[in-house]
Every structure is written in C-alpha cells, then in structure tokens.
C-alpha cells in the first residue's frame, strides 16, 4: 500500500515538474519585436539584373475563402510577376508571419494550389540550390490546370533558420521556444508557366540569384535565413 502511494506521489511530482517546465519555457517575446520592421514591398527590389516587375500582368486573384485564411495567418504577403529582356516571366509570392505557427501550412504550394483548382502532377522533391552565398534548401513540384503547367520552387525560413515543413520546422520552432522567443516565419515561392521544366527551373535559379545579389546582407537574410559558414 505504501509502495502504491509512493508511486502515485512520484508520478504527481513529475507531472508537476513537467507543468512547471512548460510554463517556464512558454515563449514570452516575439523575435520580430527585436528586429527592424519588415516591409515586403520595399524589401524586394522591383528591378534587379535583367528582371523587372511586369506592370502589364494583373495580380492573380484567389478565392475569398483562401484570401480570408491568408489575411488571418500572415502579417504581410507580396505577389509580383517579373519579366526579363527575353520576355520570360517569373512569378514571385512571399508570405510573412510575425508569429510563426501552423497556419504557415496553408500557403504551401501543395495546399494552396489544389485549393485553387490545380492538380499536383509531380510530387514535391527536396533539393539544394547553389547560390553565391551558400546552399539553400528548397523544394520543387509541378502544378497544372488544363493547359497551364507551372513548375514551382519554394523555401521556408523560421526566424533566421533555413528549414522545411514537417519535423525540421518543428525543430526550428522548438529551438526558439527553448529561449523563450516566438520566431517569425516566411515562405518564398517562385514559379513560371512552362512546359519545359528543366528550362523553367534554370530560369527560376537565375531569377533567385539575381534577386539575392541585389540585396544587402541583412535584407537577404530575412528571406533566406543564415547560410552555414
């Protein structure tokens, strides 16, 4: 009887300790409050390298339902279409949240494209994009709707950490949680309408490289996270 009581007491102790630890580790500060305020409209140049914003292309509208989710999830979003001297077009979409949470999942191409009537015809593949600043972990997939074939490249940043959806993202969030900080988060998506996927990804890589080169280090790290030194 005494053994049972002691066992219950021990269990109760650990439950109390766990509750206390959870309270102690509860994030109390937002990373965004300690950083310079971000403005996507000015952060991303309207022209860089051979690329400039195509003013002739109207912003693609999303469904009211998805727009509502986006507005509730993110602090800012940016959607632009760029064109180069050869007439090739690249679509850029960035979603930024001051308090990074599970809501970021809604902007994943695997989720938001089907929500707009697209079909993912090539499953997501992880890859590394070589840049002049280091290797950037990205993901690629292809979405289609009727004759429209859209190869997509995207990546995710939590705080200043490069990551990916799934357990890697949870680990990145946990690292901040252990320091009592709520990280911000960003999803950057680059895509183009092209039947030639190899050519599309090469154009996207050129676009990304040119965009990175046009930004100061502190600005670039907001959309790429910190590269391993």
N, C-alpha and C positions, 0 to 999 in steps of 0.2 A: 504493500500500500504506500509505504514511504517512497519506494522506487518510482511508482507511478506519479506521485505528487512532485517528486524532484524532476522527472521527465517533463511534466507539464510546465513546471516553473522554468526549466531550461528553454523550452520552446517559446514560452512567453517572453523570456529575456531577449532571445534572438529576434523575435518579431518586433519588439520594442526598439531594439538597436537598429534593425533594418529601417523602421519607420523614421527614426531619428536621422539616419544617414540620408534617406531620401529627401527629407526636409532640408538637411544641410546642403545637399547637392543641387537643390532646386535652383535653376538659373534666376539670378536677380538683376542682371544687367544685360542690355542689348548691345551687341557689338557695333551696330550701326550708330549708336549714340556716341561712340568714341572715335568714329571715323568722319572724314569730310563727307558732307551730304552729297549723295549721288544724283545726277540728272542725266538720264539716258540720252535725251535729245542733244545735249552738248557734249556728253562723254564720247559718243561715237561720231567721228567726223562725217560730214555729208559728202566729202570727196577725199580720196586717197589713191595714190598710184594712178592706175588707168581707170579707176572706178569712181562713179559719181551717182548721186541719187537720181533716179529716173522720175522726173516730175510728170511724165505722161501716163504713168501707171497709177490707177486708183488703189487705195488700200483695200485689201481683201476683207470683206465683212464676214463676221462669224455669226452663228445663231445667237439669238437673245439669251438662251439658256447658258450657252458656253460663255458668252460675254459677262453674264452675271457672276459665274463661278470665277472667271479671271479677275474681275474687279474686287471680289471678296477675298481672293487669295493673294494677290500681288500689290505691292506699293506702286510699281510702275511697269509699263510694257512699252516696247518700241517695235514697230513694224515698218520696214522700208524695202524698196526694190532698187537695186543698183544696176547700172549698165556700164560696160566698158567700150573702148573705141571700136571693137569688132562687133558690137551690137549684142553681146552675150549678157544675159541678165541673171542676177543673183538676188534671192530674197533673204533678208535678214530679219529675225524675230528674237527679241530678248525679253524675258520675264524676270523681274526682280522683286524679291520679297524682303522687307526689313526684318521680319521674324520668320526664319526658315522653318517650315513644317511639312507635314504630309501633304498639304494642299498643293505643293510643287508638283506632285504626281500628275495633276490634271493637265499640265502643259506638256507632258511627254508626247512626242510625236506618235508613239504607239497608242496613245489615248485620244489626243485631240484630233488627229486626222480621221480615224474611224467615226468620231463624233460628228464630223462634217461630211460624212458620206464616202470617205475614201476607204480603200482596201489596202492593207499592208501586204504587198506582193513579194517582198523579200524581207525576211526576218532581220531583226536588229543584230548587227555584228560589231563587237568592240574592236577598236583599232587604236593605233598611236599615230598622231600627226606630227611629223618632224617640222619644227619651226626654228628660227634663228635664236630662240630663247630657251629651247628645250623641247622635250617630248610631251605633247598634250594628249591625254587620254580622251578619245572621242567614241561616239557610236554612229553607225551608219545603217540606214534602211531605205527602202523604196516604197512609196505610197502611190496608188493610182486611182483615178476616177475617170472612167470612159477612156478617151484617147490621151488623157493627161497622165504623164509618167514623171514622177517627182522624186529623184534621189535626194536624200537628206543627210546632213551631218549635224550632230549636236553634242554639246558637252555641258556638264553641271559643275558649279562651284558652290561650296558651303564655307562661308567665312572667307578665308584665304586658302582653302584647301581644294585641290582638284579631286574630284570624286566621280562616282557613278551611282545611278539608282540601285536600290537594294541594300545589302548588308554594308557595303562600303559607305553609303550615305549615312546610315545609322551610326556607323563607327565614327565618322567625321563629326556628326552631331554630338555624340557621346563625349568626344574629346573636349568640346566646348562646354558641355554640361558639367563636366568634372571641374571646370574652372569657374563655374557659376555664371557663364555667359550664354546668351541666346544669339546664335550666329544668324547673319543674313544669308541669302542664297540667290543664285542666279542660274538661269537656263538660257543658253545661247544656241540658236538654231539657224543653220544656213542651208538653203535648198535652191534647186533650179529645175525648170521643166525641160527634160532632155531624155530622149530615148537611148542615148549613148551614155551609160552610167559611168564608164571609165573617164570619158571626157568631162562629164559633169563633176565628178569628184576632183579632177585635176583643176578645173576652173574654180571650184569652191576652195581648194587649198591655196590657189593663187590669191583669191579674194581675202581669205583669212590672213595670209602672210602680209599682204599689203595693209590691211586694217591694223594689225599689230604694229607694223613698222611706223605707222603714222601717229602712234600714241606714246605719251610719256610713260615711263616705267610704272609709276604709281597708278596711272589710269588703266594701263593694260592689265595690271594685276587684279583689278576689280572684276574683269571679265574672264581672266584665265586662272586666277589663283596663282600661288607661288610655284615656280618650277623648281625641281630638285637641283641643287647646286653641285 
